Amino acid sequence: MKKILLSMLMIAIVTTTNAQLWIGGGVGFNSGSIKNVADSETKSNKDSLTLSISPKIGYRINKLDIGLKFTYATTRLYPDKEKNDNNWNQTTGYSISAFARYALISVGDFSLRAVADISCGASKPKTSKGEKNKEAKITEGDKTTAIAFNLYPMLSYSLSNHFELEADLNFMGLTASFAKKPIDDDKVDRSVNYSSVGLAINNNAVTVSSLMNVGLIYKF
């Protein structure tokens, strides 16, 4: 028994000695266009914009990192170019994630890491309806809550002993998400549950994230 406890103590001491605390964060940006074409005729054409910010803190033990991340993101779908209106949609959300990532391959200062995280969060939509150049009516929707499991690759580049660049490749993510959204009903308190599994943008089932998040960490 004493040998086992001594071995566990030695492992803990070695692990703590090799561990390194770091802090950092990332930003994401993505713009695009959503076009609906039917019978060779454009029915709708809307631009979209997504912005996100993700501060995080972690602990590195050899090739393994564990940590926490907070993400705030907003996605806006602008008025239809084919119509003379002021109708737009905007979804704002946040999530808190616990993650673990492991360095699979390292070549020089570059590393390819596999990232796995579990996150929970919420999002809320906002809709504007009205004519162009006139005051529009803004309506807020119900809040959607969600939990998600994500797996995606990340590239990192070591700038020095303390600074490291990172890029989350969200467009290559595997996601399993479970979300709950209330239904407007004056008589009954109801909600709808959603679940999905597949290759998709890592969005925590809460709010659409950018295709790639770029960030910087500082290692103490």
N, C-alpha and C positions, 0 to 999 in steps of 0.2 A: 504493500500500500504506500509506504514511504517513497519507494522508487518511482511509483506512478505519479505521485504528487510532485516529486522533484523534477521528473521529466516534463510534466505540464508547466511547472514554474519556469524551467529553462526555455521551453518553447515560447511562453509568453514574453520572457525577457528578450529573446532573439527577435520575435515579431515586433515588439515595441521599438527596439533599436533600429530596425529596418523601415519602420513606418514613417510616412511623411505627410504632414497636413498641408492642404492646399485650398485656396479659395479662387473663385473666378465667376465667369458668366458668359452668356452668348446672346447674340441678336439674330433675328431672322427677318427676311424680306422676300416677298413673292408677289408678283403682279401677273395678271393674265386676262384672258377674254373668254367669255362663255357665249357661244353663238348657237342658236337653235334654227336649223334649216329644214324646211319641209317642202317637197315638190319643187326643189331648186329655188325656193323663195326664203329669204331670211325673215323669220318670225320675230326673233329677238336677238339683241347683241349688247351684252353688258360687260363692262370691265370690272375686275376684282383686284383687291389689294389686301395683303396680309402682313401685319407687323407683329413681332414678338420679342420679348426680353426674358432671359432666364438666368438669374443669379443662382450660384450653387456652391457647395462646400463638400470636401471629400477627404479621404484618408487613403494614401497609397502604401501598399505593402507588397514590395517587389513588383510583380506584374499585375497585381489586382488592385482596383480602386473601388471603394464603397463610399456612398455619400447621399446627400439630399439636394433636391433642386426645386425651385419655385418658378413657375412659368405664367406669364401674363401675355395674352395675345388678343388681337382684334382683327376681324375680317370684314371688309365692306364690299358689297356688290352695288355698283353705281347705277344710275338711271339708264334705261334702255336707249341706245342710240337711234333705234328705229321709231321711237315714239316721242311725242312732245309732252313729257310728263316729268315729275320730280320724285319718282318712286325709287327708293333705295332700301337695301337691307344691310344691317350691321349686327354682327355677333361678337360679343366680348366675353372672354372667359379666363379662368385661372386653374391651375392644378399644382399639386404638391406630389413630388415623386421621390421614392427611395430607389437608388440604382446601384448596380454592380457592373463593373466592366473589366475585361481582361485583355491584355496585350497578346494578340495571336502571332503577329509577325513584326519584327523590328529590323529595319534596314537603315543604317546610319542614324540620322536624327528623326527619321519617319517611323511611325508605328501604326499598325492597323489593329483596332480594338473592337471586340464584340461587347455591346451594351445591352443589358437586360434591366428593365425597371417595372415597378408597379406604381400606378398613380391614381389619385382621386381628385376630382375637381367639379366645377360647375360652369355653366355658360348661360347667357341670357341674350335673346335677340331683340332688335329694335327695328321697326319698319316705318318708313315715311311714304305717304301717299298724297299726291297733289299735282297741280299743273306746273309746267315749267315757269321759272321766274316768279312764282307766287309762293306764299307761305303754305307749307305742307302740314298735314296732320301726322304727328309722330305717335306710334303705338308701341308699347313694350310688351314682349311676350313672356311666357312663363319660363322659370329657370329649370334647366336640365342638369341633373347630377349624374356623375358617371365614375366608373372605376375601369382601369385598363391595364393590360399586361403588354409590354412592348419589347421587341428584340430588333436591334438595328446595328449597322456598322458605324464606326467612327474613325476618322483619320486624325493623327496628331503630329505636330512637328516641334521639336525641342529647340527653342531659340537660345537658351542658356541654361545654367543650373537651376534657375528660378522660374523662368517664363516658358510657357508652352502654348502654341496655337492649336486649336481644335476645330473640327468640322463634323457635325452630326449629319450623316447621310440618311435623312428621314424618308426619302423617296424609295429606299430599299428596305423599309421596315416591315416586320411581321407583327400584326396587332390583333389582340383579342379584347373586345370591349363590351361593357354592360352599362347601359344608360337607362335612366328613369325620367320621364317627362310628364308633368300633370296635364290634365285635360280641362278646358274651361267648361264647367257645368254648374249652374246655379243650384241644382237639386242634389247632386251626388258628388262626393269627393273622389275623383277617379284619376288614374295615371296609366301611362303606357310604358312598358318595358321593352327595350331594344337590346339585341345582342348581335355581335358580328365577329367573324374571324377571317383573316385573309391578309394578303400583301397589299399594303396601302401606306399612305403618308402617316407617319407616327403622330397622331393628333390627340391621343388620350381620350378619344371619343367625346371630347368637350369642345374644342375649337380647332379649326384647321390651322396647322402650323406651316411654316415655309418649307420648301423642298429641301433646303439645307441651312442649318444654323451654324454660324461661325462665331467662335469665342476665344477667350484667352484665360489661362489660369496662372496663379502665382503660387509657387511651391516654397514653403518655409524651410 
